[in-house]
Amino acid sequence: MITWHQIIWIVWTINALLVLIGTFYTIWRSRRSVKPSGASSRSLPPISILKPVKGADPGLYENLKSFVELDYPDYELLICTADPADPAVAIVRQLQTAYPLSPIKLVQSDPDFGFNPKVANLHPAWSLAAHDMVLISDSNVRADRDYLKQLVPLLSPDTGTVTASIRCFGGSGLGGRLEEGVWNSFYARWVNLAYAVGRPIVIGKSLLFRQSLVNRFGGFSSCIDCIGEDYKFGGELAKLGKRIDLMHRPMPQFVGKKSLSDYWSRNYRWHFLQKNYEPLMFMLTPLQYPAVLGALTGTWAGWVATMALWAAADAILLRALKSPSRSLHIWLLGQLISPLIWVQALCCNSVRWRGNRFNIKATKRPLPKAKPTTSHGYPTPMGETFNLRNS
């Protein structure tokens, strides 16, 4: 009869193999790129890029600038904000001045449209988007010049959306360095492993899709009633029988200066969402924390060996992804506090996001009445674009 001690070592072996396989699979995928086809640039479909902004986050100008300088023949960039006085607006105008021929449009949204602030911010741009192919991209993404050329070929007829794993950079402060290390190891590994086993994770920071397909379940705004819009978005596409593809190359995300409190809050929110949308995976997550898995062995030698194996695997992955945060003491701190963040997510039923608190027991609100529209169907007045340049 199998003993408890044997069960522990079976669990340990399985998780160790997953870490090693995930590490080298992630490295292999990150080094693959979509090879340019022989087709002319004119054959590439036009794209509407929808980008929500709130506040003058560190690195915002450079992040937006990377989208102005994309190597792609035809696209528009709709930048959405709920407040014309938002500091981000001044940064966008500065960019428009520096690039007078840029395809940038500012769109004012209605913060009271619905429950999810990101979806509410993007809602007016949905009507204003000129093209069927749409990319939703968060404000902290800093794109490579060939970003769209890497994404677009992956959107095949049977694909609902193309998402991307994340490679964090530019982190400073304790929280920023922790975020770089965790995203470029733990999250990078598991996003790629989930894709490999047919359970892809939709990362809301980068979503490429066809508007005509998404309109079949009410458009992106149909996700207004929940805080995990990327989870619901992926679920609706699955109901349509569409697959989710993952970009080979990780998507650069600028981190900036973060405190330990910033890092804790963001990771708590990610765990909180996982608990409510993927409860089984949430409950299994601690087995991938070396401090927890090592403790299950019941010996100091087992704990040290587990920590050493995970440290080596993460170091290999961080080096391959060119992550600057490879400090051992930062890594060790991240491993020790991750279980504590998980416990908080397990015990709590609310989360704070962008200054608002959300309770999971009341995740739905009545949708607001539709605003009057102009004859061409655009929302008004909150949905009108303002300070349009080269529109």
N, C-alpha and C positions, 0 to 999 in steps of 0.2 A: 504493500500500500504506500502511495506517495505521501511523503511527510511535508509539513509546513515549510521546513527548511529547504526542501527540494523545490517547492513551489516558488519560494523567494528567488532562488537561483535561476529558475526557468524564466521568471519575469525579468530578472536582471539581464540575462543573456539576450532575451528578445529585444529589450530596450537598448542594450549596447550595440547590437547588430543594426537596429534602426538608426542610431546616431551615426555609425560608420557608413552605412549605405546612403543615408540622407546627405551626409557631408560630401561624399564623392559624386553622387548624382547631381547635387546642386552645382558643384564646380563644373561638371561636364556640361550641364545645360547652360550655365552662364557663359561658357566659351563658344557656344554655337550662335550663329547669327543667320538671319534670313539673307540668302545671297540675292543680290539684285538680279531681277529678270531682264531679259533682253527687250522687254516692252518699253515703249516710249513713255516719258513722264506725262505726256498728255493722256495716257490711258489710265493713270492713277485717279481714283474717284475723289471729288472735292469733299472736304470735311469741315464740319462745324465743331469747334472746340469750346466747350462750356466750362468756365472756371469760376467757382465761388470764392470770394475774398471777404475777410473781415479783419480789420486792423492792419497796421503796418508791421507784419511779422518780420523777423530778421531775415535778410536775404531776399525779400519779396521782389525788389527791382530786378535782381539778377535772375530770379526764377521766371518772372514774366518775360524778361528779355530773351531767355532761351527759347521761348515759344515764338517770339517775333522772328528769330533767326533760324527757324526750322528749314531744313532742305526739303521742301515739298511744294509742288507747283500751285495748288489751289486750296486754300483753307481760310476760314475766318475764326477770330478769337473773340468770343463773347464773355466779358468779365462781369460777374454779377455781384452786386452789393445791395444791402437793404437800406443803406443810409448814404445820401449824397455827400454828407459831411464826414464820412468814414476816412481815416488817414490813408487808407489804401487807394482812394480815388486820386489823391494828389500824386501818388507814385505812378499810377496808370497814366495820368496826364503828362507827367514828366517823360514817360516812355513814348507817348504819342508825339511829343515835341522832338525827341531825339530820333524817332523813326516816323517821319510824316507820311510815308506811304505804307505804314503798317496796317494789317487787316484787323485792328482792334476796335471793338465796340463796347461801350459801357452800358450795362443794363441795370436799371433800378428794380429791385424786387420788393415784395410785400412781406415783412417779417411775421405778419399775423395770418398768412395764408393757411398755415397748418402746423402740425405737431413737430415735425422734424425741421430744424432750422436750415440744414444744408439743402434739403429738397425744396423748401420754401424759397430759398435764395435762387435756386436754379429754375424754378417754375416758369417765369416769364420768358427766359431764354429758349425754353422748349418751343414756344410758338414762333419765336423770332429766328430760330435756326434755319438757314437757307438750304441746307443740304440734308440728304437722307442719312448719310454716315455721320455719326456723332461720337465725339470723345469727351467724356467727363474727366477732368483732371484737377486735382487739388492744388491749392496755391503754393504749397511747399515743394512741389515737383520741379526739378531742374532738368530739362530734357536734353538728351544728346541730339545733335543736328539731324541724325537719321532716325529719330524716334518713330515718326509716322511711317517711314518706309519699312521699319522692322515690325510695326503693328499690323498695317493694312493687309499684307498678304496672308495673315493668319485668320482673317475674318472670312471663312469659307461659307457657302450656303447653309451648311448644317451647324454652323457655329452661332451661338446667341450673343456672346460677348468675348472679347479678348481682354484679359486683365494682366497684371504684372506683379512679380515680387519686388521687394524694395531693397535698395542699397543706400543706407544712410551715410552721410558725410557732413563735415563742417560742424560737428557737435563740440560745444565747449561748456565748461561748468561740469559739475558732477553728474547732473541729470542728462546733459547732452552726450557725455561720453558713455554713460550707461545705455542710453537709447541706441547709440551707434552699435555698441557691442551686442545687445540683445537682438536687434532687428537683423544684423548681418550674420547672425549665427542661429539662434533658436528659431526665430520666425522664418528666416530664409530657408532653413532646412525643412521645416514642416510645411511651408507653402508648396515647395517642390515635391516633397514626399506625398502630400495629399493629392497633388496632380497626377503623380505616377500611379497611384492606386485607384484612380478614377473618382476621387472625391475632391475635386478642385475647390479652392477657396476663392471667393470673389473679393478682390481688394478694391474698395471704393475709390482709392486714390487715382486709379487709372482704369477706365471702362470704355472700350470701343465697341460700338454696336450700330445697328441700323434702326433709325427712328420708325420706319414702317413696320418692323417686327415688334418693337417694344410697344407701339401703339395698340397692338392686339390685346394687351392686358392693361390698357389705360395710360400708357406712357410712364416715364420715370416718376411723375407726380403721384402715381398710384402707390408709391412707397412712403407717402407723407405721414401715414398713421403709425410709423414705428421708428425707433432710433437706430435700428440696424438695417438701414436701407439697402446696403450691399447684400446682406443675407437674403432679404426678401426679393431683391432684384434677381439674384441667382436662382432662387426657388421658382419664380414665375417663368423664367426661361426654361427651366427643367420641365415644367408642366407642358411647355410647348414642344418638348422633345429636342431641344437645342443643347448642344454641348458648350462647355466653357473652356476656352483655350488660354494658355499662359505664355506670355512673351518669354523668349529664351533668355534674353539679357535682363538683369535686374534694373529697375527703374531708379535713377538717382533722386534722392530726397534730401534737401538741405535741412539740417536739424537746428543749428544756431545754439544760442546759450540757453540752457535749461537747468533749473534747480532740481534737487532730489525730489522735492514736492511735485514739480511738473512731471517728472518721470513716473513717480508713483501714481499720480492721478491718471495719466494716459494709459499706463499698463493696467490699472484697475478697471478702466472703462473697457479695454479690450477683453479682459477676463470676464467682466460683467456681461458683455454682449454674448460671448461664447457660452456662458452658463445658460442663458435664456434661449439661444438659437441652436446650439450644439451641446446639449447637456452631457451626453456620453463622452464626447471628446474632452469636455471641461473636467469631468471627474477623473479621466485618465491622465490629464496633463501633469500632475505632480510626479508621475513615474518618469517623466523626462527631465525632472529637476535632479541633478546629481546629488545634491545635499539630502534630498528625500530618499532617492533610490539607494544611495550608499548607506543611509541610516537603517534601511530595512534589512541589510545584511547582518546587523547586530554586532559588528566588530569594527574597531578602529581601522584595521587593515583594509576591510571591505570598503569603508567610507573613503579612505584616502585613495584607494585604487580607482574607485568610481569617479572621484573628483579629478584625478589625474587623467583618466581616459577622456572625460568630457572636455577638460582643459586643452588636451592635445588636439581633439577633433575640432573644437572651436577655433583654436589657433590656426590650424590648417585652412579652415573655411574663411576666417577673417583675412588671412594673408592673401588667399586666392581672390577675394572680393575687394582687395586693396583698401581694407578698412584701417584707418589710422588708430582706432581705439583697440590696442592689443595689450594693454597694461594688465598684469596679472592681478593686482590688487583691485582694479576696477571690475575685472571679470569675477573675482571671488565675492565682492560685495553684491554684484548682480545675482549670483547664484544663491546667496544667503537671504536676500530680501524677496526673491520671486515667490517662494512658498508663502510668505506672509501676505503678499498682495493677493495671492490665490485664496487664502483663508478669508480675507476681507470680502472678496467678491462672492464667496460661498455664503457668507453670513448676512450680507447687506442686500437691500432691494431697491436701491436708488443710486443714481449716478449723476454727476455734474458734468455738463458739456457746454463749452462756450458761454459760461456764466449762468446757465440755466440748469435747474435740477429736474431730473426725470425719475418717476417712480414706475418700476416695471409692472406694478399691479394696476396701473392706469395708463397704459401705453397708447390708448386710442382716444382721440377727441373727435367731435363732429367736424366734418370738413366745412369750411366757410362757404357761404353762398358764392356762386360764380360772379366775378366782377363783370361789369358791362364791357363789351368789346366794340371795337371799331368795325367798320364794314369789312376790313381785310382780316378780321379775326384776332388781331393782336390785343392783349390786355391793355386797359387804360384806366386811370393814368399811371398806376404804379409799374406797369409792364413796359412803358415806353422807354426806348433807349435815350440816354442823354449824353450830351457832349460827343455826339457821333462824329468820327473823323474818317473820311474816305469810306463812307458806308454806301 
